[in-house]
């Protein structure tokens, strides 16, 4: 009588092969999961915000209950330059998986580090923030005759606690000509806590309104939307908190002489030269109605520091000085830091 065949035991190599296949599937599924989330988030740009949205990377870990978003960039709406309007290099999210079982994406904590918000006023004196769909929140499109009004579907999510950090706001005013008047505000907003954010529109409105607050820029649309969505405004006192210094500094790898020539060429392009002294390292000019001074000096580290100060009617204008440095940095590219 032939004994029954024994089940074949898996050898060490086969176990390793199976483990490799399982691991590869998990990695593949993880990558697909992150790719899916990325495409969903990008799709919210034109549908909900009213502008193109790009994201470099999303990483979700259900085990750690964490999600990280890198390179979140919102572009200007139609009718404005095709440039980045809102630059958020990093978003950290702590998820609440138990509440997510109800079908609502619930985040117990979110930290958003905003690098820059660029506000543009076009030739018609319209603001880019007011051209966004979220600036029309609360205004449903008119229904056709005999049809009920259909409200657009919104993503179901809830942020219990949002912490917002804002570095800088750039204001570009094209209402006075093709070359914009640029002002830069360093925003003193660190760990601003906002609670109970219950829609994507409200989240984006929170980001824009709290960044705009210290600039005292008047915006009819976005502030009206904030009121409709129940977004709390910054205290009135923060409008007086600007950059304490009267000047703005740019450090470059250029030599002192090359930096002097660079500033001189910039003045020739943007304004009118008043005085210049290469040996003493300064230039003064009239740019967009402001009195601007460039002080150029070598540093101990072998670099060159360009200090820009601006005044109008004898009063210091730090935001305009910051705008000049912003333009110099853009023109220098990799030579500036």
ROBA-698853 format. One record per residue (C-alpha): x, y, z. Coordinates in nm, 3 decimals, padded with zeros to 5 digits, always signed. Each point is the difference from the previous one (the first is absolute). Layout:
BEGIN
<node u="X" v="Y" w="Z"/>
...
# end
This chain:
BEGIN
<node u="+00.000" v="+00.000" w="+00.000"/>
<node u="+00.144" v="+00.331" w="-00.108"/>
<node u="+00.012" v="+00.258" w="+00.279"/>
<node u="-00.182" v="+00.327" w="-00.071"/>
<node u="+00.215" v="+00.282" w="-00.132"/>
<node u="+00.111" v="+00.238" w="+00.266"/>
<node u="-00.068" v="+00.368" w="-00.063"/>
<node u="+00.311" v="+00.162" w="-00.139"/>
<node u="+00.171" v="+00.226" w="+00.248"/>
<node u="+00.103" v="+00.344" w="-00.107"/>
<node u="+00.370" v="+00.048" w="+00.001"/>
<node u="+00.182" v="+00.314" w="+00.108"/>
<node u="+00.034" v="+00.136" w="-00.354"/>
<node u="-00.372" v="-00.036" w="-00.072"/>
<node u="-00.093" v="+00.183" w="+00.321"/>
<node u="+00.230" v="+00.284" w="-00.097"/>
<node u="-00.151" v="+00.014" w="-00.348"/>
<node u="-00.354" v="+00.013" w="+00.142"/>
<node u="+00.100" v="+00.270" w="+00.247"/>
<node u="+00.154" v="+00.201" w="-00.283"/>
<node u="-00.320" v="-00.028" w="-00.207"/>
<node u="-00.220" v="+00.104" w="+00.295"/>
<node u="+00.232" v="+00.290" w="+00.080"/>
<node u="-00.002" v="+00.111" w="-00.363"/>
<node u="-00.382" v="-00.008" w="-00.004"/>
<node u="-00.016" v="+00.205" w="+00.319"/>
<node u="+00.243" v="+00.254" w="-00.141"/>
<node u="-00.195" v="+00.013" w="-00.327"/>
<node u="-00.332" v="+00.044" w="+00.179"/>
<node u="+00.153" v="+00.265" w="+00.223"/>
<node u="+00.126" v="+00.188" w="-00.304"/>
<node u="-00.339" v="-00.026" w="-00.172"/>
<node u="-00.172" v="+00.120" w="+00.316"/>
<node u="+00.223" v="+00.308" w="+00.018"/>
<node u="-00.039" v="+00.064" w="-00.373"/>
<node u="-00.379" v="-00.022" w="+00.032"/>
<node u="-00.003" v="+00.249" w="+00.289"/>
<node u="+00.224" v="+00.235" w="-00.196"/>
<node u="-00.233" v="-00.003" w="-00.302"/>
<node u="-00.305" v="+00.058" w="+00.223"/>
<node u="+00.165" v="+00.303" w="+00.163"/>
<node u="+00.115" v="+00.144" w="-00.334"/>
<node u="-00.355" v="-00.040" w="-00.134"/>
<node u="-00.135" v="+00.223" w="+00.277"/>
<node u="+00.191" v="+00.295" w="-00.148"/>
<node u="-00.218" v="+00.092" w="-00.299"/>
<node u="-00.319" v="-00.154" w="+00.144"/>
<node u="-00.006" v="+00.162" w="+00.343"/>
<node u="+00.263" v="+00.275" w="+00.009"/>
<node u="-00.020" v="+00.115" w="-00.361"/>
<node u="+00.369" v="-00.024" w="-00.087"/>
<node u="+00.264" v="-00.256" w="-00.093"/>
<node u="+00.145" v="-00.193" w="+00.291"/>
<node u="+00.322" v="-00.203" w="+00.001"/>
<node u="+00.140" v="-00.236" w="+00.263"/>
<node u="+00.348" v="-00.154" w="-00.012"/>
<node u="-00.054" v="-00.291" w="+00.238"/>
<node u="-00.248" v="-00.153" w="+00.244"/>
<node u="+00.090" v="-00.269" w="+00.251"/>
<node u="-00.270" v="-00.175" w="+00.206"/>
<node u="+00.065" v="-00.246" w="+00.284"/>
<node u="-00.314" v="-00.154" w="+00.148"/>
<node u="+00.207" v="-00.186" w="+00.258"/>
<node u="+00.157" v="+00.322" w="+00.132"/>
<node u="-00.320" v="+00.197" w="-00.070"/>
<node u="+00.207" v="+00.264" w="-00.178"/>
<node u="-00.008" v="+00.173" w="-00.338"/>
<node u="+00.263" v="+00.233" w="-00.145"/>
<node u="-00.050" v="+00.230" w="-00.299"/>
<node u="+00.301" v="+00.155" w="-00.176"/>
<node u="+00.007" v="+00.277" w="-00.259"/>
<node u="-00.360" v="+00.129" w="+00.016"/>
<node u="-00.026" v="+00.281" w="-00.258"/>
<node u="-00.314" v="+00.190" w="-00.099"/>
<node u="+00.025" v="+00.204" w="-00.321"/>
<node u="-00.173" v="+00.324" w="-00.096"/>
<node u="-00.355" v="-00.021" w="-00.141"/>
<node u="-00.076" v="+00.090" w="-00.362"/>
<node u="+00.065" v="+00.363" w="-00.090"/>
<node u="+00.320" v="+00.022" w="+00.205"/>
<node u="+00.365" v="-00.100" w="-00.068"/>
<node u="+00.059" v="-00.375" w="-00.015"/>
<node u="+00.203" v="-00.001" w="+00.320"/>
<node u="-00.014" v="-00.161" w="+00.343"/>
<node u="-00.238" v="+00.188" w="+00.227"/>
<node u="+00.024" v="-00.211" w="+00.316"/>
<node u="+00.316" v="-00.196" w="+00.084"/>
<node u="-00.022" v="-00.252" w="+00.284"/>
<node u="+00.312" v="-00.219" w="+00.012"/>
<node u="-00.126" v="-00.227" w="+00.278"/>
<node u="-00.323" v="-00.117" w="+00.161"/>
<node u="-00.003" v="-00.249" w="+00.290"/>
<node u="-00.323" v="-00.183" w="+00.086"/>
<node u="-00.100" v="-00.221" w="+00.292"/>
<node u="-00.304" v="-00.209" w="-00.094"/>
<node u="-00.286" v="-00.127" w="+00.215"/>
<node u="-00.074" v="-00.344" w="-00.152"/>
<node u="-00.289" v="-00.082" w="+00.233"/>
<node u="-00.202" v="+00.302" w="-00.108"/>
<node u="+00.091" v="-00.074" w="-00.361"/>
<node u="-00.214" v="-00.314" w="+00.025"/>
<node u="-00.304" v="+00.230" w="-00.027"/>
<node u="+00.108" v="+00.096" w="-00.353"/>
<node u="+00.146" v="+00.337" w="+00.099"/>
<node u="+00.373" v="+00.072" w="-00.036"/>
<node u="+00.079" v="+00.119" w="+00.353"/>
<node u="+00.334" v="+00.153" w="+00.094"/>
<node u="+00.071" v="+00.055" w="+00.368"/>
<node u="+00.292" v="+00.235" w="-00.074"/>
<node u="+00.142" v="+00.172" w="-00.309"/>
<node u="+00.313" v="+00.218" w="-00.020"/>
<node u="+00.037" v="+00.219" w="-00.310"/>
<node u="+00.326" v="+00.182" w="-00.071"/>
<node u="-00.072" v="+00.267" w="-00.261"/>
<node u="+00.307" v="+00.144" w="-00.170"/>
<node u="-00.164" v="+00.266" w="-00.212"/>
<node u="-00.330" v="+00.149" w="-00.113"/>
<node u="+00.015" v="+00.222" w="-00.310"/>
<node u="-00.284" v="+00.251" w="-00.029"/>
<node u="-00.042" v="+00.161" w="-00.342"/>
<node u="-00.200" v="+00.308" w="-00.089"/>
<node u="-00.052" v="+00.011" w="-00.378"/>
<node u="-00.040" v="+00.299" w="-00.231"/>
<node u="-00.373" v="+00.010" w="+00.083"/>
<node u="+00.084" v="+00.014" w="+00.374"/>
<node u="-00.143" v="-00.349" w="+00.053"/>
<node u="+00.171" v="-00.237" w="+00.245"/>
<node u="+00.093" v="-00.357" w="-00.085"/>
<node u="-00.142" v="-00.121" w="+00.333"/>
<node u="-00.341" v="+00.144" w="-00.090"/>
<node u="+00.000" v="-00.190" w="-00.331"/>
<node u="+00.010" v="-00.338" w="+00.175"/>
<node u="-00.312" v="-00.215" w="+00.027"/>
<node u="+00.035" v="-00.005" w="+00.378"/>
<node u="-00.049" v="+00.378" w="-00.002"/>
<node u="-00.352" v="-00.074" w="-00.126"/>
<node u="-00.083" v="-00.236" w="+00.288"/>
<node u="-00.360" v="+00.014" w="+00.099"/>
<node u="-00.107" v="+00.110" w="-00.347"/>
<node u="-00.155" v="-00.292" w="-00.184"/>
<node u="-00.031" v="+00.026" w="-00.379"/>
<node u="-00.344" v="+00.104" w="-00.122"/>
<node u="-00.225" v="-00.292" w="-00.087"/>
<node u="-00.164" v="-00.034" w="-00.337"/>
<node u="-00.367" v="+00.080" w="-00.014"/>
<node u="-00.203" v="-00.283" w="+00.152"/>
<node u="+00.304" v="-00.175" w="+00.148"/>
<node u="+00.095" v="-00.009" w="+00.369"/>
<node u="+00.335" v="+00.146" w="+00.103"/>
<node u="+00.262" v="-00.272" w="+00.029"/>
<node u="+00.282" v="+00.064" w="+00.241"/>
<node u="+00.341" v="-00.127" w="-00.101"/>
<node u="+00.120" v="-00.307" w="+00.188"/>
<node u="+00.279" v="+00.070" w="+00.246"/>
<node u="+00.261" v="-00.239" w="+00.139"/>
<node u="-00.097" v="-00.118" w="+00.347"/>
<node u="+00.282" v="+00.074" w="+00.239"/>
<node u="+00.063" v="+00.162" w="+00.335"/>
<node u="+00.310" v="+00.149" w="+00.163"/>
<node u="-00.020" v="+00.014" w="+00.377"/>
<node u="+00.308" v="+00.221" w="+00.045"/>
<node u="+00.193" v="+00.188" w="-00.269"/>
<node u="+00.335" v="+00.165" w="+00.072"/>
<node u="+00.106" v="+00.258" w="-00.258"/>
<node u="+00.344" v="+00.151" w="-00.060"/>
<node u="+00.045" v="+00.273" w="-00.263"/>
<node u="+00.337" v="+00.138" w="-00.113"/>
<node u="-00.064" v="+00.260" w="-00.266"/>
<node u="-00.261" v="+00.180" w="-00.209"/>
<node u="+00.095" v="+00.161" w="-00.332"/>
<node u="-00.227" v="+00.268" w="-00.149"/>
<node u="+00.032" v="+00.078" w="-00.373"/>
<node u="-00.194" v="+00.303" w="-00.121"/>
<node u="-00.047" v="+00.018" w="-00.380"/>
<node u="-00.264" v="+00.274" w="+00.022"/>
<node u="+00.258" v="+00.273" w="-00.065"/>
<node u="+00.173" v="-00.155" w="-00.301"/>
<node u="+00.142" v="-00.315" w="-00.159"/>
<node u="+00.288" v="-00.009" w="+00.249"/>
<node u="-00.151" v="-00.075" w="+00.342"/>
<node u="+00.066" v="+00.184" w="+00.322"/>
<node u="+00.112" v="-00.278" w="+00.235"/>
<node u="-00.018" v="+00.000" w="+00.378"/>
<node u="+00.104" v="-00.284" w="+00.230"/>
<node u="-00.131" v="-00.060" w="+00.352"/>
<node u="+00.172" v="-00.235" w="+00.243"/>
<node u="-00.298" v="-00.137" w="+00.190"/>
<node u="+00.033" v="-00.054" w="+00.378"/>
<node u="-00.240" v="-00.294" w="+00.003"/>
<node u="+00.127" v="-00.304" w="+00.192"/>
<node u="-00.211" v="-00.290" w="+00.127"/>
<node u="-00.329" v="+00.181" w="-00.057"/>
<node u="-00.266" v="-00.245" w="+00.125"/>
<node u="-00.330" v="-00.032" w="-00.187"/>
<node u="-00.252" v="-00.261" w="+00.111"/>
<node u="-00.287" v="-00.185" w="-00.164"/>
<node u="+00.073" v="+00.047" w="-00.371"/>
<node u="-00.281" v="-00.193" w="-00.166"/>
<node u="+00.045" v="+00.053" w="-00.375"/>
<node u="+00.276" v="+00.030" w="-00.258"/>
<node u="-00.128" v="+00.348" w="-00.096"/>
<node u="+00.028" v="+00.110" w="+00.360"/>
<node u="+00.353" v="-00.139" w="+00.026"/>
<node u="+00.122" v="+00.192" w="-00.306"/>
<node u="-00.180" v="+00.316" w="+00.112"/>
<node u="+00.164" v="-00.028" w="+00.343"/>
<node u="+00.345" v="-00.019" w="-00.161"/>
<node u="-00.054" v="+00.305" w="-00.221"/>
<node u="-00.183" v="+00.221" w="+00.252"/>
<node u="+00.248" v="-00.055" w="+00.282"/>
<node u="+00.296" v="+00.061" w="-00.231"/>
<node u="-00.156" v="+00.318" w="-00.142"/>
<node u="-00.094" v="+00.145" w="+00.339"/>
<node u="+00.328" v="+00.177" w="+00.084"/>
<node u="+00.020" v="+00.161" w="-00.346"/>
<node u="-00.327" v="+00.195" w="+00.054"/>
<node u="-00.095" v="-00.067" w="-00.364"/>
<node u="-00.366" v="+00.060" w="-00.071"/>
<node u="-00.172" v="-00.297" w="-00.161"/>
<node u="-00.375" v="-00.008" w="-00.046"/>
<node u="-00.040" v="-00.357" w="-00.125"/>
<node u="+00.226" v="-00.207" w="+00.222"/>
<node u="-00.102" v="+00.180" w="+00.320"/>
<node u="-00.368" v="-00.038" w="-00.088"/>
<node u="+00.060" v="-00.371" w="-00.057"/>
<node u="+00.177" v="-00.019" w="+00.336"/>
<node u="-00.305" v="+00.150" w="+00.170"/>
<node u="-00.233" v="-00.248" w="-00.172"/>
<node u="+00.221" v="-00.297" w="+00.089"/>
<node u="+00.042" v="+00.115" w="+00.360"/>
<node u="+00.374" v="+00.064" w="-00.019"/>
<node u="+00.129" v="+00.203" w="+00.295"/>
<node u="+00.197" v="+00.311" w="-00.092"/>
<node u="+00.330" v="+00.108" w="+00.144"/>
<node u="-00.016" v="+00.253" w="+00.283"/>
<node u="+00.005" v="+00.358" w="-00.124"/>
<node u="+00.322" v="+00.066" w="+00.193"/>
<node u="+00.200" v="-00.234" w="-00.221"/>
<node u="-00.037" v="+00.243" w="-00.290"/>
<node u="+00.269" v="+00.210" w="+00.163"/>
<node u="+00.245" v="-00.289" w="+00.025"/>
<node u="+00.232" v="+00.024" w="-00.296"/>
<node u="+00.374" v="-00.036" w="-00.040"/>
<node u="+00.165" v="+00.196" w="+00.278"/>
<node u="+00.307" v="+00.087" w="-00.208"/>
<node u="-00.009" v="+00.279" w="-00.256"/>
<node u="+00.218" v="-00.190" w="-00.246"/>
<node u="+00.031" v="-00.340" w="-00.165"/>
<node u="+00.321" v="-00.192" w="-00.067"/>
<node u="+00.107" v="-00.231" w="-00.282"/>
<node u="+00.323" v="-00.205" w="+00.017"/>
<node u="+00.163" v="-00.104" w="-00.327"/>
<node u="+00.309" v="-00.188" w="-00.118"/>
<node u="+00.067" v="+00.285" w="-00.245"/>
<node u="+00.306" v="+00.217" w="+00.059"/>
<node u="-00.058" v="+00.348" w="+00.143"/>
<node u="+00.069" v="+00.167" w="-00.337"/>
<node u="-00.223" v="-00.242" w="-00.189"/>
<node u="-00.281" v="+00.052" w="+00.251"/>
<node u="+00.038" v="+00.377" w="-00.038"/>
<node u="-00.034" v="-00.029" w="-00.379"/>
<node u="-00.295" v="-00.235" w="+00.042"/>
<node u="-00.186" v="+00.253" w="+00.218"/>
<node u="+00.085" v="+00.279" w="-00.241"/>
<node u="-00.148" v="-00.197" w="-00.291"/>
<node u="-00.309" v="-00.075" w="+00.209"/>
<node u="-00.049" v="+00.372" w="+00.069"/>
<node u="+00.039" v="+00.082" w="-00.370"/>
<node u="-00.275" v="-00.251" w="-00.077"/>
<node u="-00.240" v="+00.088" w="+00.282"/>
<node u="+00.054" v="+00.365" w="+00.093"/>
<node u="+00.224" v="+00.306" w="-00.009"/>
<node u="+00.350" v="+00.025" w="+00.146"/>
<node u="+00.057" v="+00.283" w="+00.248"/>
<node u="+00.349" v="-00.068" w="+00.137"/>
<node u="+00.262" v="-00.274" w="-00.021"/>
<node u="+00.339" v="-00.049" w="+00.166"/>
<node u="+00.190" v="-00.319" w="-00.079"/>
<node u="+00.278" v="+00.048" w="+00.258"/>
<node u="-00.243" v="+00.069" w="+00.284"/>
<node u="-00.231" v="-00.272" w="-00.133"/>
<node u="-00.338" v="+00.168" w="-00.024"/>
<node u="-00.259" v="+00.105" w="-00.259"/>
<node u="-00.316" v="+00.206" w="+00.044"/>
<node u="-00.293" v="+00.003" w="-00.240"/>
<node u="-00.363" v="+00.089" w="-00.056"/>
<node u="-00.209" v="-00.313" w="-00.068"/>
<node u="-00.380" v="+00.005" w="-00.029"/>
<node u="-00.013" v="+00.322" w="+00.200"/>
<node u="+00.215" v="-00.136" w="+00.286"/>
<node u="+00.346" v="+00.123" w="+00.102"/>
<node u="+00.214" v="-00.314" w="+00.001"/>
<node u="+00.356" v="-00.048" w="+00.123"/>
<node u="+00.228" v="-00.298" w="-00.075"/>
<node u="+00.295" v="-00.058" w="+00.236"/>
<node u="+00.248" v="-00.261" w="-00.122"/>
<node u="+00.267" v="-00.147" w="+00.227"/>
<node u="+00.225" v="-00.307" w="+00.012"/>
<node u="-00.062" v="-00.245" w="+00.286"/>
<node u="+00.252" v="-00.194" w="+00.211"/>
<node u="-00.120" v="-00.319" w="-00.169"/>
<node u="+00.125" v="+00.127" w="-00.337"/>
<node u="-00.348" v="+00.081" w="-00.129"/>
<node u="-00.170" v="+00.333" w="-00.075"/>
<node u="-00.294" v="+00.148" w="+00.192"/>
<node u="-00.241" v="+00.234" w="-00.178"/>
<node u="-00.206" v="+00.202" w="+00.248"/>
<node u="-00.305" v="+00.173" w="-00.148"/>
<node u="-00.194" v="+00.273" w="+00.180"/>
<node u="-00.299" v="+00.194" w="-00.132"/>
<node u="-00.183" v="+00.315" w="+00.105"/>
<node u="-00.298" v="+00.198" w="-00.118"/>
<node u="-00.083" v="+00.345" w="+00.137"/>
<node u="+00.292" v="-00.055" w="+00.244"/>
<node u="-00.168" v="-00.310" w="+00.149"/>
<node u="+00.171" v="-00.343" w="-00.014"/>
<node u="-00.169" v="-00.254" w="-00.227"/>
<node u="+00.134" v="-00.342" w="+00.095"/>
<node u="-00.249" v="-00.191" w="-00.218"/>
<node u="+00.114" v="+00.182" w="-00.315"/>
<node u="+00.366" v="-00.060" w="+00.094"/>
<node u="-00.086" v="-00.368" w="+00.036"/>
<node u="-00.161" v="+00.013" w="-00.344"/>
<node u="+00.323" v="+00.135" w="-00.153"/>
<node u="+00.200" v="-00.282" w="+00.162"/>
<node u="-00.259" v="-00.249" w="-00.126"/>
<node u="+00.056" v="+00.124" w="-00.359"/>
<node u="+00.379" v="+00.000" w="+00.038"/>
<node u="-00.009" v="-00.359" w="+00.127"/>
<node u="-00.214" v="-00.109" w="-00.296"/>
<node u="+00.242" v="+00.159" w="-00.247"/>
<node u="+00.309" v="-00.146" w="+00.168"/>
<node u="-00.131" v="-00.354" w="+00.010"/>
<node u="+00.254" v="-00.234" w="+00.161"/>
<node u="+00.241" v="+00.280" w="+00.090"/>
<node u="-00.228" v="+00.124" w="+00.282"/>
<node u="-00.106" v="-00.144" w="+00.331"/>
# end
